[in-house]
């Protein structure tokens, strides 16, 4: 179980992890400044 936190989605909206309670959630972080990430 993860602690509750908020993050901004690609659509610009802010989401709280607790909003998805009972659902499967996959989180992916990336760095737009990383050349490897940009390439893939």
C-alpha angles and dihedrals in degrees: 000000000000127000116255116263140157128239137173116247127217087262090062094248121127116237131192118215089226089065088072098050111153093020130100110255127192115194123197126185124193140171113233089201094060113101091211092055092047091050093053 
